[in-house]
Amino acid sequence: MGVRSDVGIAMKECVVNHLSPEAREFLEEWGFEEKGTVSAKDLSHEGTRLTKDDLGTLFATSDVKWYHQDYEDIQAFYTHLNDCHDEEDYLIITACSEYPESEDGNAGEWDDNPFNLHKYTTVELSWD
């Protein structure tokens, strides 16, 4: 049992390229998968509005017990990002059905990321 969350992490290329081995292992152990990448190749497409500041990768995992205040490995990952990278270069968003309005566990400030990573909350009641 317990509260389960979906977690998305958008990181600029400068962050992804300088993740510690421990941070990379953390992403793998928690089941984060690459969901999108903006590379230098994408900048060469005619008509693109992307800039070098948009280079990066989106990672996501789902249905995990993201107790960021209780699990040492999650705390270490947040600390690594905070200590080694600018907050404007990454964004972590947690989505939890039990507390959909909560911002607890979110970190970073890359709000204009090219993946449009954000939390969208909806509730639906239905019956037959």
C-alpha positions as CSV (number, residue, x, y, z in Angstrom):
1,M,0.0,0.0,0.0
2,G,1.0,3.6,0.2
3,V,0.9,6.7,-1.9
4,R,2.1,6.2,-5.4
5,S,3.2,9.0,-7.8
6,D,4.2,9.7,-11.3
7,V,7.4,11.7,-11.5
8,G,8.8,13.7,-14.4
9,I,12.3,15.2,-14.6
10,A,13.2,17.7,-17.4
11,M,17.0,18.4,-17.5
12,K,18.9,20.7,-19.8
13,E,21.7,19.1,-21.7
14,C,24.3,20.6,-19.4
15,V,22.7,18.7,-16.5
16,V,22.3,15.4,-18.3
17,N,26.0,15.5,-19.4
18,H,27.3,16.1,-15.9
19,L,25.1,13.8,-13.8
20,S,27.2,11.8,-11.3
21,P,27.4,8.0,-11.7
22,E,25.2,7.7,-8.6
23,A,22.6,10.0,-10.1
24,R,22.5,7.9,-13.3
25,E,22.2,4.7,-11.3
26,F,19.4,6.3,-9.2
27,L,17.4,7.1,-12.4
28,E,17.8,3.6,-13.6
29,E,16.9,2.0,-10.3
30,W,13.7,4.1,-10.0
31,G,12.6,3.1,-13.5
32,F,13.0,6.5,-15.2
33,E,12.7,6.2,-18.9
34,E,13.7,8.8,-21.5
35,K,10.5,10.2,-22.9
36,G,11.9,12.9,-25.1
37,T,15.0,14.7,-26.2
38,V,15.8,18.0,-27.8
39,S,19.2,17.7,-29.5
40,A,21.4,20.0,-31.6
41,K,19.9,18.2,-34.7
42,D,16.5,19.5,-33.8
43,L,17.8,23.1,-33.9
44,S,18.6,22.8,-37.6
45,H,15.0,22.1,-38.7
46,E,13.7,25.0,-40.8
47,G,11.1,27.0,-38.9
48,T,12.0,25.7,-35.5
49,R,11.6,28.0,-32.5
50,L,14.0,25.9,-30.4
51,T,17.2,27.5,-29.2
52,K,20.4,26.1,-27.6
53,D,18.7,26.7,-24.2
54,D,16.1,24.1,-25.1
55,L,18.6,21.2,-25.5
56,G,17.7,18.6,-22.9
57,T,16.0,15.4,-22.0
58,L,12.7,14.4,-20.3
59,F,12.7,11.4,-18.0
60,A,9.6,9.9,-16.4
61,T,8.6,7.1,-14.1
62,S,5.2,6.1,-12.8
63,D,3.5,4.5,-9.9
64,V,6.4,4.8,-7.5
65,K,6.5,5.6,-3.7
66,W,8.2,8.9,-4.1
67,Y,8.7,9.7,-0.4
68,H,11.3,12.4,-1.1
69,Q,11.6,13.4,2.6
70,D,12.1,9.8,3.8
71,Y,14.2,8.0,1.2
72,E,17.9,8.8,1.4
73,D,18.5,8.0,-2.3
74,I,15.8,10.5,-3.4
75,Q,17.3,13.1,-1.0
76,A,20.7,12.5,-2.4
77,F,19.5,13.0,-6.0
78,Y,17.8,16.3,-5.1
79,T,20.9,17.4,-3.3
80,H,23.1,16.5,-6.3
81,L,20.9,18.6,-8.6
82,N,20.7,21.5,-6.2
83,D,24.4,21.5,-5.3
84,C,25.8,20.9,-8.8
85,H,23.4,22.6,-11.2
86,D,21.4,25.8,-11.5
87,E,17.8,25.5,-10.6
88,E,16.9,27.0,-14.0
89,D,18.4,24.0,-15.7
90,Y,16.1,21.3,-14.4
91,L,12.5,20.7,-13.3
92,I,11.1,17.8,-11.2
93,I,7.3,17.4,-11.0
94,T,5.5,14.8,-8.9
95,A,1.9,13.9,-9.6
96,C,0.0,12.0,-6.9
97,S,-3.7,11.1,-7.1
98,E,-4.1,11.3,-3.3
99,Y,-2.9,14.9,-3.1
100,P,-3.3,16.4,-6.6
101,E,-2.9,20.0,-5.6
102,S,0.3,19.4,-3.6
103,E,3.6,21.0,-4.9
104,D,5.6,19.0,-2.3
105,G,8.4,17.2,-4.0
106,N,8.6,19.5,-7.0
107,A,12.0,21.2,-7.5
108,G,13.9,23.2,-10.1
109,E,12.8,26.1,-12.2
110,W,13.0,25.1,-15.9
111,D,9.4,26.1,-16.3
112,D,9.7,27.0,-20.0
113,N,11.1,23.5,-20.9
114,P,10.4,22.4,-24.5
115,F,8.6,19.3,-23.2
116,N,6.0,21.4,-21.5
117,L,6.4,19.3,-18.4
118,H,3.7,20.4,-16.0
119,K,1.1,18.9,-13.7
120,Y,-2.4,18.6,-15.1
121,T,-5.1,17.7,-12.6
122,T,-8.5,16.4,-13.5
123,V,-11.3,14.6,-11.5
124,E,-14.1,12.6,-13.1
125,L,-17.1,11.0,-11.5
126,S,-18.9,8.4,-13.6
127,W,-21.3,5.5,-13.2
128,D,-23.2,3.0,-15.3
